[in-house]
């Protein structure tokens, strides 16, 4: 992610017309990371041999599955808790609870990145403009998986109504956020399924 997105630098012209492009660039500067894709076509199910070049990943362990709605709500609650500028309070009651409203989105990024972090860099120094730390963002992501207590932003276990292999091919039937340990390998013969 760092290598790919570091090629994109937000300019002041972009900030004036499309400020969200600057915000997405600032997110990768805060989080960095590696992107691994687990395409359905590469899933090693019972009909694939591991030596088959189309088989690139499998599930070793499924720690916990939670609903995406619960995960999102926990992350939003954490970000709103860290809003020390009162940005969300300036939104209308409706917009404060509408995650697709421009007011909510702007306040979300302002809290995550900090007011200065939302702006293009003045020079080559891409230092953070405040906002949440990488550790705080990781903790917000992990909280729903670490507990079932809503007071700790935990989420209950979610049991999908469709078996995992079927879910893989019909993933739109339910919105899930899962933390899984996956076994990944690069396929041979110039076939590369990750990273994208």
N, C-alpha and C positions, 0 to 999 in steps of 0.2 A: 504494500500500500504506500509506504513511504517513498519508495523508488518511483512508482508510477505517478503519484499525485504531486511529487515535488517538481515535476516538469511544468505544472500549471501555477502561474503567479497571478494573483488578482491585482488589477490596476484600479486607479481611482475612477476612470471612465466606466469600468465594469461595475464598480461599487455604486455609482450613481444610478445606473440603469438596471442592474441585476445584483443587488447586494448579497443574496443568498449564495452566489458563486464564491464570494469571498469567505462566507461562513463555512462552506464545505471544505475549502482549502485549509482554513484554520483548524478544523476538526482533525485532519490527518496530522497536522503539526503537533497537536496535543496527544493523540492516541498512537500514531504510527501503526505498525503491525504487519501481519502477513495475511493474505487472502488465499484460502484454500477452497476450491470448488469441489462439491460432491455431486456430480451430475447423475441423474437417474440411470443413464446409459452405462455408467461405470460401476454401479452397485454390484458387489459380489454376493449374489444370492445363491440359493441351493443349486440353481441350474448352471452356474459358472464355476469353472475350475480357477483356482488362484493363478495358475500359469497362463490363463487366457488373457490376451492383451487388452480385451475390452473390460476386464475386471480390474478396477483401480482403487477401490476402497470398500470397507465393510465396517459394521458396528461391532466393536469389541465389548462395550459396556454402555448401558443407558442408565445414567445416574438418576435423572429426574426429568419428567416431562411436565410442563406447565402450560397454561393457556397464554397465548400472546397478549390477550386483553389484560390479564393479571400482570404480566411482565411489564407491559407498557405503563399501566397505572402506577406500578411501584417506581419505575424510573421517573415518571412525571412528578410523583410526590416528592422524590428525593431532590429533583432539580428545583421545584417550587420551595422546598425547605431552605435551599441555599440562596434563594433570591434575597439578597441584602439591600437591594435598591428599591424594592417595592414595585418592580415593573409589572408583575402579574396583577397587583392591586389596582393598577391604572387601567387594566382591561375591563370591559363591561362584564357583568356577572356571566352572561352567556359566552362571551369570548374566552373568559378565564377557564371555562370548562369545555371549550371546543378546541381540540388539539389541531384542527385544520384551519383555525382562524389566523389571520396575519398577526394579530396582537399576541396570541399564545406562542406562535412560532418565533416571532421576534424576541419575546421575553425568554423563551427556552434557550435560544442561541446566545442571548446577552448574558444569561446566567452561566451557561456552560463555558463560553469563551471569554467572558468579561467584555465590558464596553469597548476597551481598546483592542481586544483580540478579534473583534468583528471587523475591524478596519484593515485596509491594505497596509502592508509594511511601508514605512517612510523611506527605508533604505534596505540594505541586504540583511539587516538584523531582523530575524523573524521571531524574536523573543515574545513570550506570552504576554497578553494584555490583561492578565487576571483570569477570573473564572475558576472553574473546577479543575482540580489536578487530575492526572491520569489515574492515580490511586482512588480518588473519590468516584470517578466514572466507573472504574472496575468494580468497586464496592456496590455501586448502584445496580450494575448488571448482575452481580453475584447474589445480592440479597434475596430475590425471589426464589432462587434455587437453594439457598442455605437454610431456609426456615419455612414453616407454614403459618407463622404468626403474622397477621396483617399489621400489627403495631410495629413489626420489624421489617415491613415491606416484603414479607414472605408470601409465597403462593402455595396453594394446595397442589398435591399431585393431580395430574390430569390423565385420565385414561381415554385414549382415542377410541372411537367406536369402530375403526377400521384397523386391521393388522398393519404393522409397520411397512411390510413390503408393498401392500396395496396403497398405503398412504404415500409412499414414495412416488407412485405413478398418478395418484389422484390427490396431490398435495393441496389443491384448492378447496377440498371438501372441509377442511378445518384449518384454522390458523394456529400454529404451534411454535413455541420457542423451546428448543431442546438443547441441552448440553450433553454432548456425547463424545466419548473418546473414539476417534475414528482411526482406523489403520489406513494410511495412504501410501501409495507408492507411485513412482513415475512408471508409466508403461513404456515398453521398449518400442523399437521400430519407428522412431520419430513421432510417436503419438504422445502428446503431452496434454493431460486433462487439467492440470493445475500448475502454478497459480495463474489466474486470469488477471 
